[in-house]
Amino acid sequence: MTKRTVHQALYNTLADWETGHAIAHLRNGAWHREPGGFEVVTVGATLDPIVTAGGLRIVPDITLDQLSPEDSALLILPGADTWVTGELDAFGAKAKEFAEAGVPVAGICGATVGLARQGLLDERAHTSNVLEFLTMTTPGYKGAERYVDADAVTDGAVITAGATEPEAFAREIFAKLDVYEPEVLDAWFRLFHDSDGSAFMVLEAAGAHE
């Protein structure tokens, strides 16, 4: 695997809508600075199929114990009902391994609880669904003063977002990986988040120069 590989975690009750923009637009290569797109590899605790919140059955490509930061450009952690129970702490521990190695990790919705449980949000600016979501579900969480009321936040190797912000989450991922030229990233967000039709022509112009 190369640094053009992005990994997405899989587990039961995964929130389908939270990472669709990010992985689809990483993979398709449209408007990217570099041609070819990214390979998206899925990671499960085992190779058994998982069932998403929307009822999709997905078979992981690899298992968590096979995942190493040096093989990845970024690890994406979607939300799921089981983050707050601690059932997914192994994925949180892997995220800590990534962050400590300087490889980005992106967590949205419930996955921010997993990041908080590992202490990854104590000293970083971050966001989540709401501050109370973290304070009520994460004993030992010390990052309340660094909580930012924003759609998505990047601080160093850690990206966070709330459940209702899949486009902002994707934008932060694209920016961290330097996927698009700045004007293209701005146009992408205006089109998919704001339904700004004028942004389409910026993307079309970028595509014409690929």
Residue pairs with C-beta under 8 A, 6 or more apart in sequence:
1 39
1 41
1 71
1 72
2 39
3 72
3 73
4 36
4 37
4 38
4 39
4 73
5 38
5 39
5 40
5 41
5 71
5 72
5 73
6 23
6 26
6 38
6 39
6 40
6 41
6 72
6 73
6 74
6 75
6 76
6 177
7 40
7 41
7 42
7 43
7 67
7 72
7 74
7 75
7 76
8 19
8 23
8 40
8 41
8 42
8 43
8 75
8 76
8 78
9 42
9 43
9 44
9 64
9 75
9 76
9 77
9 78
9 91
9 111
10 42
10 43
10 44
10 50
10 58
10 60
11 44
11 45
11 50
11 80
11 82
11 87
11 88
11 91
12 50
12 51
12 52
12 80
12 82
13 51
13 52
13 53
13 80
13 81
13 82
14 50
14 52
14 53
14 58
14 78
14 79
14 80
15 52
15 53
15 78
15 79
15 80
15 108
15 109
15 110
15 163
16 52
16 53
16 54
16 56
17 54
17 166
18 78
18 79
18 108
18 109
18 163
18 166
18 169
19 76
19 78
19 108
19 166
19 169
19 170
20 166
21 166
21 167
21 169
21 170
21 192
22 76
22 106
22 166
22 169
22 170
22 173
22 174
23 40
23 76
25 170
25 174
25 179
25 188
26 37
26 38
26 40
26 173
26 174
26 177
26 179
27 37
27 38
27 39
27 40
28 37
29 35
29 36
29 37
29 38
30 203
30 207
31 180
31 184
31 188
31 203
31 206
31 207
31 210
32 179
32 180
32 210
33 178
33 179
33 180
33 181
35 210
38 73
38 177
41 61
41 62
42 58
42 60
42 61
42 62
43 60
43 61
43 62
43 63
43 64
43 66
43 67
43 75
44 50
44 59
44 60
44 62
44 63
44 64
45 63
45 64
45 90
45 91
46 60
46 63
47 59
47 60
47 62
47 63
48 59
48 60
49 57
49 58
49 59
50 57
50 58
50 60
51 57
51 58
52 58
53 80
53 81
64 90
64 91
64 94
67 75
67 94
69 75
69 97
69 98
69 101
69 102
69 103
70 101
70 103
72 98
72 103
73 103
73 104
73 177
74 103
74 104
74 105
74 106
74 173
74 176
74 177
75 94
75 95
75 98
75 103
75 104
75 105
75 106
76 105
76 106
76 173
77 91
77 92
77 95
77 105
77 106
77 107
77 108
77 111
77 114
77 115
78 108
78 109
78 111
79 108
79 109
79 110
79 111
79 163
80 88
80 110
80 111
81 110
82 88
82 110
83 109
83 110
83 111
83 113
83 114
84 110
84 113
84 137
86 117
88 111
88 114
89 114
89 117
91 111
91 114
92 114
92 115
92 117
92 118
93 118
95 105
95 107
95 114
95 115
95 118
95 120
96 118
96 119
96 120
98 104
98 105
98 157
99 105
99 120
99 156
99 157
99 158
102 157
103 157
104 157
104 158
104 159
104 173
104 176
104 177
105 115
105 120
105 157
105 158
105 159
106 158
106 159
106 160
106 161
106 169
106 172
106 173
106 176
107 114
107 115
107 158
107 159
107 160
107 161
108 160
108 161
108 162
108 163
108 165
108 166
108 169
109 128
109 129
109 161
109 162
109 163
110 163
112 121
112 126
112 127
112 128
112 129
112 133
112 134
112 160
112 161
113 128
113 133
113 134
113 137
113 138
115 121
115 126
115 158
115 160
116 122
116 128
116 134
116 138
116 141
116 143
117 138
117 140
117 141
119 140
119 142
120 158
121 134
121 141
121 143
121 146
121 158
121 160
122 141
122 142
122 143
122 146
123 143
123 146
124 143
124 146
124 155
124 156
124 158
125 146
125 148
125 153
125 155
126 143
126 146
126 147
126 148
126 153
126 155
126 158
126 160
127 147
127 148
127 149
127 150
127 151
127 152
127 153
127 160
127 161
127 162
128 134
128 147
128 160
128 162
129 162
129 163
129 164
130 162
131 144
131 147
131 149
134 141
134 143
134 144
134 147
135 141
135 144
151 161
151 162
151 165
151 168
152 159
152 160
152 161
152 162
152 165
152 168
152 169
152 171
152 172
153 159
153 160
153 161
153 172
154 172
154 175
154 176
159 169
159 172
159 173
159 176
161 168
161 169
161 172
167 189
167 192
167 193
168 189
168 193
170 192
171 185
171 188
171 189
171 193
173 179
174 180
174 185
174 188
175 185
179 185
180 188
180 206
181 206
183 202
184 202
184 203
184 206
186 199
186 202
187 199
187 200
187 202
187 203
187 206
188 199
188 203
190 196
190 198
190 199
191 197
191 199
191 200
191 203
